[in-house]
């Protein structure tokens, strides 16, 4: 808190380094399980990033993802879903629908649905993320294996053994290379 106060005094309350300090302080509170405090600082960092003359979409998305993850930890799935959707929309508009960062956002939202047992909502998002990652990063990239693992879990949870077996083979090939 002292570092934040000093930065605000020296640099001004709207400086990007102040926003970084807010985010770092929120991370510390989150790690300590002080979620209400973390949320306060995450929201303040987001508000400042959104008010900047030329908001950096990646910085805004980072703040949104931090808030969504915090909501998820606290069991506030509906809030996390809306925040992840907002982050995804920003990325799609700024980067296009087939960007790797869009794939990462799709995967985060799908993981939220998966954790809730909403496999019918998770699967198409995982599939879309997989398509993006394979196209942009290649079939053996770590992001591809992550999504394949997530899809495998969906297939197993929904007793789709044939698709699970095929996905398990794809996963083994991706890991081998």
Secondary structure, DSSP 8 states (H G I E B T S, - for coil): -HHHHHHHHHH-TT-HHHHHHHHHHHHHHHHTT-HHHHHHHHHHHHHHHHHSTT--HHHHHHHHHHHHHHHHHTT-HHHHHHHHHHHHHHHHHHH-TT-HHHHHHHHHHHHHHHHTT-HHHHHHHHHHHHHHHHHHH-TTSHHHHHHHHHHHHHHHHTT-HHHHHHHHHHHHHHHH-
